[in-house]
Every structure is written in structure tokens, then in C-alpha cells.
Amino acid sequence: MGQAGQNEFLGLTSRTKAQAQNVFSKQNGGTEEETRLLHFTYYKMSQFWKPGTEKPQILDDEEGGILFFSAPPSSSSRFGYSSIEKQRQRLPVYKYRNAILYLVETHATSIIVGETGSGKTTQIPQYLNEAGWAEGGRVIACTQPRRLAVQAVASRVAEEMGVKLGEEVGYVIRFEDLTKPGATKIKFLTDGVLLREMMDDPLLTNYSVIMVDEAHERSLSTDILLGLLKKIQRRRPELRIIISSATIEAKTMSSFFNTRRANGKTVEAIEPRKDPAILSVEGRGFNVQIHYLEEPASDYLQAAVSTVLSIHDQSFLDPAPQHCSRLFVLPLYSGLSRADQDLIFSPTPRGKRKVIVSTNIAETSLTLEGIVYVVDSGFSKQRFYNPISDIENLVVAPISKASARQRAGRAGRVRSGKCYRLYTEEYFVNEMSAEGIPEMQRSNLVSCVIQLKALGIDNILGFDWPASPAPEAMIRALEVLYSLGIIDDDAKLTSPIGFQVAEIPLDPMISKMILSGSLLGCLEEVITIAAILSVQSIWVSVRGVQKEMDEVKLRFAAAEGDHVTYLNVYKAFLQSGKSSQWCYKNFINYHAMRKVMETREQLKRITQRLGIALKSCERDTQVLRKAITTGFFANACRLEAFSQAGMYKTIKSSQEVYIHPSSVLFRVNPKWVIYNSIVSTDRHYMRNVIAIDPSWLTEAAPQFYHHQRGEKVAY
């Protein structure tokens, strides 16, 4: 350490020096080298936090950690006293500003446990920008598990900074990039998008700080990202990582990222500390009263509706018959259009009460101002993959205590609130799990494996996972990728197919379908189908008009199945002049169709970049179905002989499945079909179904299927 650094340390009061040395000794054994490192960090402290000149006090806590207390905010803030700046300064995270910047400067990884409403998501990226972490062309990244959260948070931060969204502050989600190279300093993006960026820049050299927000959700992409960031830090010690959440198990995450050498050797003083720092930030909120049911509800949906109406009746002094007319009910889920999603943030009409019926997307990332009451059903829809049956079910499953706390945290933002839990207190205390099951341990891992392979990580089983996946799921993923011709006998990506599939940001089965479409001369049609399959649904579901909807579907229905039907819808949409009125009349989701067009253009650019010719098969649906089969041969099913109920059995696992009522083949029941996905309710239902010839299966995957007794195909 230079003389300037020593003088900086000597400038501290003797009491502060003693406190600091005592804290450091308790944590690290107090070696001379480590004490020198502490001196250096004090020297660095004066170089980064802005505004304010007074260093934070450092006090020892009971567990030997470090608690930071910021100096009072400076009265000469360079932002002035605009209403937005006052709002920012009232957020609980504001008084931890200097402490956060200090931790980011001195530690490679910082774990920030910020309670709901603390402002961590919107403010920390701005603090980093103000402190110079985006200077010199560098970028600050903040990831979110959900696209809606990415868009909403980016919009809010751009508004607070007084800049146009897409310039200094931008966002990227799949098939939508609203950033400006060279100008964007703060970029919000999904975990999955950042993973794809690693294919072009494995060390993420454009970024100075990467903040992984809402890490407690433990999505598949989040866990892969955390494992890769740990590897990147070894090559880029200057990269700072922030893990933030309201309910994350901080000590577990700290142990995962702790790369400090066990032999006692230390790194050079100019490098950040390898042991992660942990900081807890309280939330901003009023008291939230928790109410439980005395007895379990037999129908949680009915109980939720009754509870909402009861709350409304008790606080609105109008006659009961009018109460429903005063409710302004809005849905919130990821499949909504952006315009419909924005309605939840709009002012409530005078004399109305806003009721938001939401999936668990509202648990995190989004601050819905004005929410006073929360009705928690105790359930959420979750995906569970069974590698033995090879079926991924979307099932209604109980939530964890962490999710329950997140939901309760939605209330009490503007005044005291109430959370009505539709389950008993005994169940919450004694039976509800503390944390949810990470998605890594309940998902199909095909996309996960190919992402890692594309990044050059061949030893998948030896990868450092935050939560180890099930070996059966990993083996099944390798098996499917091998049968698709994406990996070879050595489990490495094949050339060119494997690398081309990895370039396309879709499920590998859809990507393989696209490549087959180019070989069979039907790529124009295949990328349209791929774009439609990438949205939740192109149909609008309206209660009470099922007969009319069925009649409309018949106008577009193709005997070959749903995929060809989608082509008919898309062609008719173009012929209508992309009319929203036409969509309305035909129960078509106009916003979904616009998204399909955008996605199709993106796929068109990707295929052109890969040097793939864009050709049309015109009306040759057999060629088209062969291309689809090449990607989805693993999802083949055969109609059971003499089955009166239309029961099929999968070729791979002999699982009983049925065609979903929404399919145009629901009552047709072809002998052989393949499907895109399965949804489970009272039965396993196949969605997006198309009729095939069984001989196509052995053509597409001879290593996967073989003929037995004529046309019968065996796995």
C-alpha cells in the first residue's frame, strides 16, 4: 500500500481504527496481510461514494459481521428537490446507499436481502451508475426472472432518471431489444437473455456489475446464471456481482459464492475480497395483519371470491346489490399484452375499487401501489417434470412460507394492510415448507444442457450447481439431444446442427424443426408455426360463447391438425390487413398476433444469419408435417385400439394421454399423432397436436425408434 493510503488510514480516529481492526480480526483471524487489506479498503472508500463526504460508521454486530449506518443525507443533493427525488430519498434503501457502494467496491459478491418495498430493484442500479460503474462504456446489468418485471422496472428507472427508455436505460427480453449500444448504461434483462449473451461474450466483458434480482425464485435460468457467474469471476476478478432478494437464504448463497482460498493465502490488495458480503435492508411499509381460516377451505377459488366480496362489503357503505358494479377487476399474468398489463398501474376510476387477480407474478419485482388487502390462496401453478414418463405437468401446488411472506408484503404500502390467508395457521406453522423447490430440480433440462454445451461446458454433471438437478432428468435430456442429432457420442455439440440449434433462442425441438424445414423446403411455414408456438395462445377465451368460438375455429380448421390450422389463421390475418377488428370478430388475440409477427421477423433474421434459405412448400402439408415430426418425434402417440374415449398412449413410456378439447383434432382422433406439450388436469391432455404417418418416426430418428410387425413402431 502506498504512503497516500497509509495517510488516509491514519486520518481516521483511533476509536474507529480500533473498531475496524477488532471487527476484521473477529472475522478473519487478524493476520498482518489482512489488516493491510483493510487499510487499503479504507483508502478506497474515499474514492467512490457520491454524493456525501462522510464515511459510514462500521459497527460490530453480535455474529461478528459488519453493520453499516450511513451518514444523514446531504442537504445539497445535486438532484435538487423534485418530487421524484424526494420519493427516492424516502425509500428505505436510500440510507444504505453508501454502505451498498462500499460493499460493491470491496467485495466481489454482495448479497442484499431487501424486504418488499425497500426499493432495492429500482435504486441500486441508479446508485451504481451515480458512483461511476457505468463510465468508460461499461454497462450495469440487472436481471429479473420475468419479462413483465423487466419492462416495468426499466420504465420506472428511466422515468426517475429523466431519460428516454431505450437510451441510457434500456431492457432486453426474448425477441425484443430496447437498448442503444454505446449509450445504454443500465440494462434490465431476463436471466435467460443474459445467458444467451454469453454465447457471443462468454466472460460478459461489457458489464462492470451484474445484479441478479429476485434470486429467491430459483428459476432454471437463475440457477444456471449463478453457476456461470461464479466461474466467470475466477477469470474476471474485477466483475462485481450483486445477489438480491427479499427472502433468499443469504448464508447458503454466501457459501456458494465464497471462493476465498482455504490455505490462508490472500490476493493482492487491489482485488476485491472473495468472501461475499451480506447486507439486510428493511422494507418500507405499515403493519400488515395476518388472518387465517379456522378450518381448511374445500374450494379455495370460491373462498377467494367470497373473501374479496366480504372485504368490499365491509368497507363500502353502499347497498349490497351495487357492490359488484363498484369493483374494477383486472387480471395480471405474463401472457397479457403490454397494454393490458399497464392497466394495473393506472389510476382507479372514481367510486371504484381495483381488484387485481394475479398469478404469482405479483409476488416479486412489481410494486403495486395502493394495495391494502391481499387474499392468499396458498397455491400457485408450477411445472413439475417427470423424467421417467417424460411428461411435464403444470399443476396447482402449495406455496412455501417464503412465497406466503412475499404475498403478504404486497399489502401495507400506503397504510396499514391486511392479508387473508385461505389456510389455517397450524398449516402455515407446521406443514408449509420453508422454501420452494428450485425449478432446476423439477424441470425438463433439455434447454439447460444445450445452453451449457454451447458455452463450452462439457462436464455437465460436474458443473457447480446452486441446487443439483435430478440425475434421471439429466440423463433424459442427454438422451433427447442425442436422438435429435444435437450432441454426438462424446456428448459434444455436433457441427453444424448442434451449434445452429444453440443459436436459435427456442426450445431445441422447435429449433430442430426449423432446421428440418430448411432442408425440406418449407422454412417459410415452419418459422410461422414456431412463432405461434412461442406465444401463450392466439385464441381469446370468452366465457359463454363456446359454440360461437367452435364455429369460428372450424373456418380455419385443417384435417392435418393444429399446426396447419395456425397457418390458416396467420394467412387470414395478413389478408385482413392485420386488422384488430377482424381479430375481435374471430376470437383471435390481436396482441398475440402482433407478437407472432415480431417473433417471426426475428427468426427470419436468425436463419438468414445462419445462411439458411427461406423457401415455401406452398400447400404441401405432408412436407410440413415431416419437418414438425423431425423436431417432435419423441412426443409420438398411438390411439389405443377399441378406445371409446379417444385414449392414446405415448410410444416412449406408454403413458395414457388425450387430445385437448381446444385442439381441432379433439373429436377426430387420428391413429398416430405428435404433440407439443402436455397439460394435466383430471387427465393428461396433449396440446398443439398434428396427425402423422408412423413411418416418418423411423425416418426422423432411426436410433430412437424401430419397426415391429408392420407399421407398429417401438421405442
VOKOL-415705 format. One line per field, with one value per residue (C-alpha): x negated, y negated, z; chain. Coordinates in Angstrom, 2 decimals, decimal comma. Layout:
xx: [X	...]
yy: [Y	...]
zz: [Z	...]
mol: [A	...]
This chain:
xx: [0,00	-1,32	-2,01	1,21	3,22	1,42	2,07	5,74	5,96	4,03	6,54	9,24	9,93	8,19	11,57	12,70	9,41	9,73	13,32	12,39	9,38	11,45	14,19	11,70	9,83	13,03	13,90	10,56	8,04	6,46	3,33	1,00	1,69	5,45	5,10	3,18	6,08	8,50	6,36	6,47	10,25	10,49	8,24	10,53	13,63	12,98	12,82	16,26	19,37	21,28	22,77	21,68	18,27	18,65	17,63	20,12	19,57	18,73	20,01	19,59	22,76	23,42	22,47	19,18	20,49	20,46	23,39	23,28	25,00	24,95	24,42	27,56	28,39	26,65	28,89	27,10	28,11	27,21	30,64	32,45	35,84	38,02	40,93	39,30	36,06	37,98	39,71	36,35	34,94	37,92	37,25	35,66	32,74	31,64	29,99	27,94	26,68	23,11	22,95	24,04	21,47	18,79	19,63	19,66	16,28	14,62	16,29	16,55	20,04	22,60	25,82	28,53	31,61	34,04	37,53	40,52	40,91	37,33	36,64	33,64	34,64	35,01	32,46	29,33	28,67	29,01	26,62	24,08	24,48	24,07	20,93	19,28	19,71	21,05	18,24	15,90	18,52	19,25	22,80	24,66	26,95	29,94	31,67	35,23	36,87	39,90	40,35	43,10	40,86	38,03	40,25	41,94	38,73	36,87	39,72	39,72	35,95	35,93	38,69	36,79	33,61	35,47	34,24	35,94	36,45	34,15	31,25	29,39	31,77	33,00	34,20	33,90	36,32	36,59	37,27	37,33	34,25	34,82	31,22	28,76	25,15	22,74	25,49	27,21	25,64	28,26	29,72	32,57	32,97	34,21	31,82	32,33	31,34	28,11	27,33	27,72	25,40	22,69	22,66	21,14	19,27	18,57	16,97	19,62	16,86	19,29	20,56	18,95	21,69	24,33	27,24	29,29	32,58	35,32	32,84	35,02	37,34	34,62	35,82	33,96	32,21	31,34	29,57	27,63	26,68	25,46	23,29	21,79	21,19	19,20	16,99	16,67	15,49	12,44	11,42	12,68	11,93	12,95	16,54	18,94	21,98	24,98	27,49	30,68	33,99	36,48	36,50	33,29	31,33	28,34	25,92	26,47	25,87	22,84	21,31	21,88	20,06	17,29	14,17	11,68	8,67	8,64	4,85	4,76	3,15	4,67	4,99	3,36	4,86	6,16	8,55	11,91	12,47	13,63	15,92	19,37	20,76	24,30	26,45	30,05	32,32	35,64	38,75	40,98	44,38	47,06	48,23	49,92	52,38	52,43	55,75	56,13	59,07	60,30	60,91	59,36	61,31	62,87	62,80	60,04	61,31	64,78	63,20	61,08	64,09	66,14	63,31	62,91	66,64	66,69	63,82	65,61	68,95	67,38	65,63	68,14	71,28	73,46	76,36	75,25	76,77	74,48	71,26	70,10	70,59	68,08	65,34	62,75	61,35	58,10	56,10	52,29	50,29	47,31	49,36	51,21	50,39	48,27	51,26	53,38	50,52	50,16	53,78	52,85	50,72	53,38	55,44	58,58	61,78	63,60	66,00	64,42	62,18	59,42	59,14	56,11	56,45	52,89	50,64	47,54	46,01	47,22	45,14	41,92	40,37	43,56	44,69	48,43	49,08	52,36	52,78	54,23	55,73	54,16	56,06	53,58	54,97	51,91	51,42	49,62	49,25	45,87	44,22	43,12	41,26	41,25	38,18	39,50	42,79	41,20	44,24	44,05	47,17	48,42	50,06	51,61	49,23	48,95	46,67	43,81	43,56	41,20	43,87	46,53	44,41	43,87	47,61	48,36	45,74	47,87	50,17	49,31	47,54	49,63	51,27	51,86	52,98	54,43	53,55	56,22	54,62	57,04	55,45	55,06	52,29	51,44	50,83	48,60	46,53	46,27	46,78	45,87	42,30	39,83	38,61	39,98	38,39	35,87	37,01	33,75	34,99	38,45	37,85	37,06	33,35	33,02	32,70	30,45	27,99	27,72	27,06	24,17	22,83	22,94	20,84	18,18	19,11	18,96	18,77	22,40	22,55	19,53	20,93	21,15	24,93	26,58	29,04	28,10	30,58	32,02	29,67	32,65	33,64	30,07	29,79	33,12	32,02	28,78	30,77	33,18	30,39	28,50	31,58	32,11	28,55	27,59	24,84	22,56	21,26	18,92	21,80	20,36	22,35	22,48	21,48	23,32	26,71	25,84	24,33	27,16	29,80	27,96	28,10	31,90	33,48	36,26	36,83	34,34	37,22	38,63	35,14	34,58	37,97	36,79	33,57	35,53	37,89	34,95	33,83	37,34	38,11	40,83	38,98	41,46	44,26	42,17	40,95	44,56	45,56	42,53	43,51	47,10	45,90	43,76	46,82	49,22	52,24	53,53	57,14	59,16	61,07	64,51	66,98	70,49	69,73	68,09	70,42	69,56	65,84	66,05	67,81	65,09	62,34	63,99	63,43	59,68	59,52	57,25	57,70	53,96	54,11	53,42	50,15	51,67	54,71	52,38	51,01	54,54	55,19	51,94	52,64	56,17	54,80	52,44	55,24	57,37	54,69	53,62	56,93	57,69	61,41	61,01	59,29	62,12	64,75	62,83	61,87	58,20	55,84	54,68	51,72	50,61	50,71	48,61	46,13	46,12	45,19	42,35	41,05	41,27	39,15	36,56	36,45	36,16	33,08	31,54	31,99	30,51	27,52	27,11	27,15	30,43	32,56	36,14	38,39	42,09	43,72	46,91	49,72	47,61	48,67	47,04	43,59	44,51	45,68	42,48	40,47	42,52	42,04	38,28	38,31	41,02	40,67	40,07	43,68	45,33	48,56	50,73	54,51	55,43	57,39	61,11	60,78	64,16	62,81	60,05	57,24	53,71	50,50	47,10	44,58	41,77	43,46	46,94	48,46	52,20	52,91	55,85	56,21	57,06	60,61	59,15	57,48	59,13	58,44	60,35	63,15	61,23	58,77	56,22	54,40	50,95	50,18	47,40	47,89	46,03	46,81	48,99	51,17	52,55	55,90	58,11	56,25	53,02	54,07	51,97	51,82	50,88	51,48	50,84	51,55	48,56	47,58	45,68	43,06	41,89	40,75	38,15	37,06	36,59	34,96	33,83	31,69	34,78	37,47	37,59	40,35	42,14	44,77	45,61	46,50	46,10	43,27	41,36	39,20]
yy: [0,00	-3,44	-6,31	-8,04	-5,01	-4,86	-8,54	-8,03	-5,30	-7,36	-10,14	-8,05	-8,47	-5,99	-4,66	-3,96	-2,24	-0,08	0,85	1,74	3,81	5,61	6,47	7,62	9,73	11,50	12,42	13,32	14,09	10,65	11,52	8,69	9,09	8,92	5,84	4,18	5,13	3,46	0,32	0,33	0,61	-2,43	-4,25	-3,21	-4,28	-7,95	-7,36	-6,13	-7,15	-10,08	-12,34	-12,93	-13,13	-11,40	-7,73	-5,26	-4,13	-0,46	1,33	4,91	6,96	9,96	12,54	10,96	9,43	5,77	3,38	0,14	-3,09	-5,87	-9,47	-11,65	-12,59	-15,69	-18,74	-19,74	-16,81	-17,50	-16,24	-19,10	-18,56	-17,28	-15,10	-12,01	-12,63	-13,07	-9,78	-8,12	-9,50	-8,25	-4,65	-2,54	-1,53	-5,19	-5,34	-2,26	-3,86	-4,43	-1,05	0,73	-1,12	-0,30	3,39	3,47	1,75	4,07	7,44	9,48	10,60	8,76	10,35	7,82	9,05	6,24	6,57	5,95	2,24	1,33	0,01	2,26	3,15	-0,39	-2,20	-0,04	-0,21	-4,00	-4,20	-2,18	-4,47	-7,58	-6,08	-5,64	-1,94	-2,69	-5,00	-4,19	-2,36	0,19	1,37	2,20	5,22	6,10	9,40	10,38	13,80	12,42	10,32	8,17	7,20	6,31	3,94	2,37	1,77	0,37	-2,06	-3,24	-3,74	-5,67	-7,90	-8,54	-9,38	-11,63	-9,79	-8,16	-4,43	-2,64	-5,05	-5,50	-2,98	-0,05	3,50	6,75	9,66	12,52	11,12	7,51	5,32	1,76	0,64	-1,57	-0,36	-2,94	-4,89	-2,40	-2,39	-0,46	2,60	4,67	8,14	11,62	14,23	16,23	13,33	12,80	16,49	16,16	13,15	15,41	17,32	14,25	12,94	15,82	13,56	10,80	8,26	5,40	5,47	3,99	5,06	7,75	7,66	10,86	9,71	11,86	14,72	16,49	17,60	20,02	20,26	22,61	19,72	18,07	21,16	21,67	17,99	18,10	21,12	19,46	16,12	17,94	19,38	16,00	14,31	16,56	15,17	11,64	10,72	7,12	8,16	7,35	9,48	8,47	11,11	9,51	10,79	10,32	13,88	15,54	17,79	15,46	17,78	20,59	18,24	16,77	20,24	20,94	17,80	17,91	18,62	17,47	19,75	22,16	22,20	18,77	17,01	13,73	11,96	8,68	5,69	4,24	7,17	7,36	9,75	13,21	13,81	12,40	9,54	9,68	6,63	6,57	3,66	3,21	2,62	-0,39	0,43	0,28	3,06	5,96	8,01	11,69	13,55	17,32	19,62	21,58	24,63	25,57	24,34	27,04	24,75	22,14	20,37	19,86	18,87	16,24	14,70	14,69	13,05	10,29	9,54	9,60	7,09	4,88	5,00	4,12	1,02	-0,33	-1,88	-1,18	1,26	4,84	5,23	2,47	3,74	5,80	2,85	0,91	3,48	2,74	6,23	6,68	9,81	9,98	12,76	12,99	13,79	10,46	7,79	4,88	2,52	4,80	5,22	1,45	1,16	2,45	-0,67	-3,08	-5,21	-3,56	-5,14	-7,34	-5,40	-2,07	0,38	2,08	5,85	7,49	11,22	12,34	15,34	15,42	12,89	10,27	11,78	10,07	7,27	5,28	2,72	2,27	-0,98	-1,27	2,40	2,64	6,12	9,36	12,61	15,51	18,79	20,71	22,19	21,43	23,15	24,83	27,01	30,46	32,72	36,49	37,81	41,38	40,66	37,71	35,57	32,04	31,15	27,68	28,37	26,35	26,82	25,42	22,43	22,06	19,83	17,60	17,07	16,50	13,73	12,21	12,16	10,58	7,95	6,66	5,02	2,23	-0,03	-3,17	-2,42	0,49	3,55	6,99	10,37	13,05	16,47	19,14	21,80	22,41	21,02	24,55	25,50	22,47	23,16	26,94	28,14	25,45	25,81	23,02	22,65	23,73	26,47	24,89	25,12	26,91	29,91	30,12	29,22	30,72	29,96	30,21	26,44	26,12	28,74	27,29	23,81	25,11	27,16	24,08	22,25	24,95	26,68	30,35	31,81	31,10	33,50	31,80	28,29	26,28	26,02	23,98	26,90	30,21	31,45	34,95	37,41	39,01	35,66	35,01	38,44	37,98	34,56	36,01	38,84	36,47	34,21	37,21	38,52	35,06	35,16	32,14	33,91	36,74	39,92	37,86	35,62	32,65	30,35	31,62	29,42	27,72	28,85	28,69	25,22	23,96	25,21	23,48	20,20	20,21	18,92	21,51	25,00	27,36	29,38	26,27	25,25	28,69	28,35	25,06	26,60	29,52	27,02	25,51	28,93	29,91	26,57	25,35	22,87	20,04	22,07	23,58	20,26	19,03	22,09	21,64	18,01	19,00	21,74	19,16	17,19	18,50	18,69	16,89	17,55	15,36	17,33	15,86	17,46	18,19	18,19	21,60	22,55	19,39	19,96	23,53	22,36	19,77	22,36	24,59	21,88	22,25	25,92	28,24	32,01	32,40	30,72	27,60	26,52	26,28	24,58	21,92	21,31	20,74	18,22	16,37	16,15	14,87	12,28	10,95	10,92	8,85	6,17	7,17	5,84	5,76	5,70	8,91	10,46	9,38	10,95	14,22	14,58	14,04	12,29	9,26	8,51	12,13	11,95	8,79	10,61	13,53	11,18	9,63	13,05	14,33	11,42	12,17	15,83	14,80	12,70	15,53	18,06	15,61	15,14	18,92	18,99	20,93	20,44	19,26	21,36	22,17	25,55	23,79	26,30	29,41	30,11	33,55	32,00	29,55	32,32	34,26	31,22	30,97	34,69	34,32	31,98	33,63	37,34	38,01	36,87	39,53	41,25	44,06	44,33	47,34	49,93	50,08	46,99	45,26	42,25	41,32	42,57	42,53	43,98	42,38	44,54	43,81	44,56	45,96	43,02	42,55	39,19	37,49	34,74	31,42	30,11	26,92	28,90	29,15	32,90	33,30	35,42	36,65	38,94	39,83	43,11	41,53	38,06	35,98	33,14	30,08	30,19	31,88	30,15	32,13	31,57	34,58	36,19	35,75	33,61	33,14	29,60	28,50	31,87	32,96	36,21	38,14	41,29	43,68	44,36	40,75	41,58	44,11	41,78	38,90	40,88	44,40	44,53	43,74	45,90	49,18	51,04	54,01	56,10	53,90	50,33	50,63	48,51	49,36	47,21]
zz: [0,00	-0,91	1,51	0,47	1,52	4,86	5,47	4,64	7,25	9,81	9,28	10,98	14,68	16,95	18,11	14,55	13,76	16,83	15,95	12,40	13,41	16,04	13,54	10,95	13,49	14,61	11,06	9,60	12,27	12,01	10,04	9,17	5,45	6,02	8,20	5,36	3,05	5,47	5,46	1,70	1,61	3,86	1,43	-1,42	0,47	-0,16	-3,89	-4,79	-2,94	-4,30	-3,09	0,53	2,07	5,42	5,56	7,02	10,56	10,91	13,99	15,15	15,33	17,56	14,93	14,00	10,79	9,90	10,17	8,20	9,13	6,58	7,43	7,17	3,60	2,37	2,09	-1,08	-3,25	-6,83	-7,85	-6,19	-4,58	-7,37	-6,38	-7,87	-5,99	-2,76	-3,39	-3,95	-0,72	1,25	0,22	2,98	0,75	0,46	3,87	2,91	-0,28	0,87	2,58	-0,61	-2,70	-0,15	-0,25	-4,05	-4,12	-1,64	-2,25	-5,44	-4,43	-2,32	-1,10	-0,33	1,48	0,84	2,22	0,00	-0,73	0,16	-3,34	-4,00	-7,57	-8,90	-6,73	-6,57	-10,36	-10,14	-7,17	-9,15	-12,14	-9,97	-8,44	-11,83	-12,50	-15,99	-17,05	-19,91	-21,94	-19,22	-18,53	-15,32	-15,75	-13,62	-14,30	-13,47	-13,73	-15,60	-18,74	-17,25	-14,35	-16,75	-18,73	-15,71	-13,73	-16,73	-17,40	-13,79	-13,62	-16,91	-15,53	-12,30	-14,19	-16,61	-19,69	-22,64	-22,25	-24,67	-24,42	-21,11	-19,54	-21,61	-21,47	-23,41	-23,35	-25,81	-29,28	-28,01	-27,60	-26,40	-25,85	-27,68	-27,98	-26,62	-24,87	-22,56	-19,10	-17,14	-18,83	-17,44	-18,89	-18,09	-16,77	-19,95	-22,21	-20,27	-20,66	-24,42	-24,44	-23,05	-26,34	-28,02	-24,96	-22,53	-19,92	-20,22	-20,68	-21,36	-17,80	-14,70	-12,28	-12,69	-10,27	-10,10	-8,62	-7,09	-6,85	-4,30	-7,09	-8,17	-11,76	-14,08	-15,81	-12,49	-11,15	-14,39	-14,37	-10,76	-11,51	-14,60	-12,86	-10,20	-12,96	-14,71	-11,52	-11,45	-14,85	-14,21	-10,58	-11,33	-12,09	-9,26	-8,61	-6,51	-5,46	-4,20	-2,93	-0,15	1,15	-0,06	2,28	2,46	4,27	1,76	-1,17	0,58	0,99	-2,70	-3,83	-1,22	-3,29	-0,68	-0,51	2,37	2,66	4,24	1,29	0,27	-3,01	-3,85	-2,10	-5,34	-5,78	-4,02	-1,18	-2,21	0,76	-0,04	1,99	3,35	3,96	5,17	4,22	5,95	3,90	3,78	4,97	7,55	9,79	7,98	9,98	9,06	9,15	8,82	8,26	11,25	9,04	5,68	2,64	0,47	-2,58	-2,44	-5,57	-4,09	-0,79	-2,55	-4,31	-1,11	0,81	-1,77	-1,74	2,05	2,24	-0,26	1,57	4,91	3,65	1,11	2,57	-0,44	-0,84	-1,40	-4,90	-6,16	-4,70	-7,68	-10,05	-7,97	-8,45	-11,13	-11,73	-13,68	-14,48	-14,24	-15,84	-18,15	-21,27	-21,18	-23,73	-22,53	-22,77	-20,57	-18,10	-17,82	-16,69	-13,23	-12,72	-13,99	-11,56	-10,27	-11,61	-9,12	-6,95	-7,89	-6,07	-8,03	-7,66	-9,27	-9,90	-10,37	-10,73	-8,55	-10,93	-8,42	-5,61	-6,62	-8,63	-9,08	-6,55	-6,90	-5,09	-3,25	-2,42	1,09	1,14	-0,02	-0,38	-0,48	-1,79	-0,64	-4,12	-7,36	-10,69	-11,00	-13,59	-12,50	-14,91	-14,54	-16,38	-16,22	-18,01	-19,85	-19,07	-17,72	-15,77	-14,92	-11,59	-8,81	-5,88	-2,34	-1,95	0,56	3,61	1,65	-1,02	1,65	3,16	-0,26	-0,89	2,48	1,68	-1,18	1,39	3,80	1,32	1,76	5,11	7,44	5,49	5,92	4,45	4,40	4,12	2,93	5,09	8,80	10,98	12,05	8,43	7,92	11,03	10,94	7,37	4,88	3,55	4,30	0,70	-2,65	-4,76	-7,17	-10,76	-11,55	-9,59	-11,21	-14,86	-18,22	-18,62	-22,40	-22,94	-19,90	-21,16	-24,65	-23,23	-21,17	-24,08	-26,29	-23,71	-23,86	-20,59	-21,49	-18,00	-17,19	-14,25	-12,69	-13,08	-9,86	-9,40	-6,63	-6,46	-8,06	-10,68	-10,62	-12,38	-14,17	-15,68	-16,80	-18,44	-20,23	-21,52	-22,92	-24,50	-26,26	-27,51	-28,83	-30,64	-32,18	-33,54	-31,44	-29,46	-30,61	-29,00	-26,82	-25,66	-27,56	-29,86	-33,41	-36,32	-37,84	-36,44	-32,73	-32,95	-35,16	-32,73	-29,87	-31,83	-32,03	-28,77	-28,67	-27,30	-29,05	-30,51	-32,20	-33,32	-34,89	-36,60	-38,11	-39,43	-40,90	-42,52	-44,38	-45,65	-46,73	-48,39	-46,03	-43,80	-44,52	-42,98	-40,19	-38,76	-38,74	-36,72	-34,43	-33,79	-32,95	-30,59	-28,77	-27,57	-24,97	-27,28	-30,34	-29,30	-26,97	-24,37	-23,64	-21,28	-22,51	-26,23	-26,67	-29,52	-31,46	-30,84	-32,10	-35,25	-35,88	-35,41	-37,98	-40,62	-40,17	-39,13	-41,09	-41,06	-40,53	-37,11	-35,10	-36,73	-40,20	-38,65	-37,22	-40,70	-41,98	-39,20	-39,90	-43,64	-42,99	-40,56	-43,23	-45,80	-43,42	-43,46	-39,92	-38,68	-34,96	-35,82	-37,79	-34,77	-32,49	-34,75	-34,95	-31,29	-32,18	-29,76	-31,76	-29,47	-29,68	-33,48	-33,45	-31,22	-33,64	-36,47	-34,46	-33,42	-36,98	-38,21	-35,52	-36,53	-40,16	-39,33	-37,31	-40,11	-42,60	-40,31	-40,23	-44,02	-44,23	-47,34	-46,79	-49,02	-49,08	-49,62	-50,71	-49,97	-49,42	-45,86	-45,85	-46,17	-43,42	-41,08	-41,74	-40,65	-37,46	-36,83	-37,14	-34,17	-32,05	-32,81	-29,11	-28,46	-30,60	-29,52	-30,87	-30,49	-28,40	-30,33	-29,46	-27,25	-26,99	-25,10	-27,53	-25,32	-26,69	-25,29	-25,67	-27,51	-25,08	-21,78	-22,54	-20,65	-21,15	-22,82	-24,56	-27,15	-25,51	-26,17	-27,68	-30,49	-33,89	-33,68	-30,41	-31,92	-34,96	-33,13	-35,86	-35,34	-34,92	-33,61	-32,13	-29,67	-28,47	-24,76	-22,18	-19,63	-16,71	-15,05	-14,47	-17,40	-19,34	-22,31	-25,45	-26,81	-30,32	-31,95	-35,55	-37,39	-38,75	-40,60	-38,27	-40,95	-40,51	-36,98	-38,06	-40,86	-38,43	-35,61	-36,56	-33,42	-31,34	-32,97	-34,86	-36,71	-35,24	-37,05	-39,95	-39,11	-35,34	-34,04	-30,86	-28,67]
mol: [A	A	A	A	A	A	A	A	A	A	A	A	A	A	A	A	A	A	A	A	A	A	A	A	A	A	A	A	A	A	A	A	A	A	A	A	A	A	A	A	A	A	A	A	A	A	A	A	A	A	A	A	A	A	A	A	A	A	A	A	A	A	A	A	A	A	A	A	A	A	A	A	A	A	A	A	A	A	A	A	A	A	A	A	A	A	A	A	A	A	A	A	A	A	A	A	A	A	A	A	A	A	A	A	A	A	A	A	A	A	A	A	A	A	A	A	A	A	A	A	A	A	A	A	A	A	A	A	A	A	A	A	A	A	A	A	A	A	A	A	A	A	A	A	A	A	A	A	A	A	A	A	A	A	A	A	A	A	A	A	A	A	A	A	A	A	A	A	A	A	A	A	A	A	A	A	A	A	A	A	A	A	A	A	A	A	A	A	A	A	A	A	A	A	A	A	A	A	A	A	A	A	A	A	A	A	A	A	A	A	A	A	A	A	A	A	A	A	A	A	A	A	A	A	A	A	A	A	A	A	A	A	A	A	A	A	A	A	A	A	A	A	A	A	A	A	A	A	A	A	A	A	A	A	A	A	A	A	A	A	A	A	A	A	A	A	A	A	A	A	A	A	A	A	A	A	A	A	A	A	A	A	A	A	A	A	A	A	A	A	A	A	A	A	A	A	A	A	A	A	A	A	A	A	A	A	A	A	A	A	A	A	A	A	A	A	A	A	A	A	A	A	A	A	A	A	A	A	A	A	A	A	A	A	A	A	A	A	A	A	A	A	A	A	A	A	A	A	A	A	A	A	A	A	A	A	A	A	A	A	A	A	A	A	A	A	A	A	A	A	A	A	A	A	A	A	A	A	A	A	A	A	A	A	A	A	A	A	A	A	A	A	A	A	A	A	A	A	A	A	A	A	A	A	A	A	A	A	A	A	A	A	A	A	A	A	A	A	A	A	A	A	A	A	A	A	A	A	A	A	A	A	A	A	A	A	A	A	A	A	A	A	A	A	A	A	A	A	A	A	A	A	A	A	A	A	A	A	A	A	A	A	A	A	A	A	A	A	A	A	A	A	A	A	A	A	A	A	A	A	A	A	A	A	A	A	A	A	A	A	A	A	A	A	A	A	A	A	A	A	A	A	A	A	A	A	A	A	A	A	A	A	A	A	A	A	A	A	A	A	A	A	A	A	A	A	A	A	A	A	A	A	A	A	A	A	A	A	A	A	A	A	A	A	A	A	A	A	A	A	A	A	A	A	A	A	A	A	A	A	A	A	A	A	A	A	A	A	A	A	A	A	A	A	A	A	A	A	A	A	A	A	A	A	A	A	A	A	A	A	A	A	A	A	A	A	A	A	A	A	A	A	A	A	A	A	A	A	A	A	A	A	A	A	A	A	A	A	A	A	A	A	A	A	A	A	A	A	A	A	A	A	A	A	A	A	A	A	A	A	A	A	A	A	A	A	A	A	A	A	A	A	A	A	A	A	A	A	A	A	A	A	A	A	A	A	A	A	A	A	A	A	A	A	A	A	A	A	A	A	A	A	A	A	A	A	A	A	A	A	A	A	A	A	A	A	A	A	A	A	A	A	A	A	A	A	A	A	A	A	A	A	A	A	A]
